[in-house]
């Protein structure tokens, strides 16, 4: 079935994908704003936490109990590009889900709650500091993107989070959380007309605001090797190479190529590094951001295999860059991705993420049948063109380990 779409007079957009075979309703409120909009680093993520601490019509406890009363569990996440709040329940709870999620968009920002949540986030940052791969990934992004917003950690730093004030949070809420910057997405079983009425009613007190315009600073991909000494039993290797922005004709071929190279099973990396025990894990993925795209890779290996792992990764990347991938590899990955789409279509909450992300990043509503058609239409020539035009022959490597 085709997706549905509407824009309310207050500017709030509504998109929905009917799934007649489903038995649940998944709802999300998405903001076209994330960490890229931070003035004080970590503000978008901090505010995401605060939306669960109560609003004008309910406390944090009442909000939690309200979701629990309808069998729903709310979740949220902040990326560089967007902020997303989601929940799912039985179709008869459609109105209540809509009311609760939109009600969260007007948080109290109580000073006591801000201090409590600040401590939670600072503990979260400490947990990342205890994870060597998180350190390697953050360092590679900082070195590769330099002063571009994508090089900054979404969560912020201990210094920036410690200094975020109630006024900072209120300013971000006022400038970024207006209805003109908001999208309501629904997948599964729902009443479309009721949805339109509910969203109009429950968003009437949210300010309209303005549509976010993300910053697109000039950017030159970095390459080379950065070594970080770290006392750990395993070495972490993180690398980034240039790719393709969201909506680029080669974005999907690049994503498929990345899976062929670095999928968890039966990939180039698996056979070159993991299956003989040289590395414990090896992966590669491609992500298209709003202005640029990148391949992101990660390797974990015993310290004694660090040099060998780095050399094998470089050799595997050079090989696909110069020789491409085979038709058999492409067809195997297409079938695997098609199964993945089929599995996501079995659950509205699983399909909701990809459905909403496509719309936010490409302003395009594509029914599942079209998504499948586009996957099947990707050619070997396109995949190899994406590899040829990528920066995989010269990534930015960060090696974190004993030496």
Secondary structure, 3 states (H helix, E strand, C coil): CCCEEEECCCCCEEEEEECCCCCCEEEEEEECCCHHHCCCCCHHHHHHHHCCCEECCEEHHHHHHHHHHCCCCCEEEECCCCEEEEEEECHHHHHHHHHHHHHCCCECCCHHHHHHHHHHHHHHHHHHHCCHHHHHHHHHHHHHHCCCHHHCCCCCCHHHHHHCCHHHHHHHHHHHCCHHHEEEEEEECCCHHHHHHHHHHHCCCCCCCCCCCCCCCCCCCCCEEEEEECCCCEEEEEEEEECCCCCCCCHHHHHHHHHHHHCCCCCHHHHHHHCCCCCCEEEEEEEECCCCEEEEEEEEEEHHHHHHHHHHHHHHHHHHHHHCCCHHHHHHHHHHHHHHHHHHCCCHHHHHHHHHHHHHHHCCCCCHHHHHHHHHHCCHHHHHHHHHHCCCCCCEEEEEECC
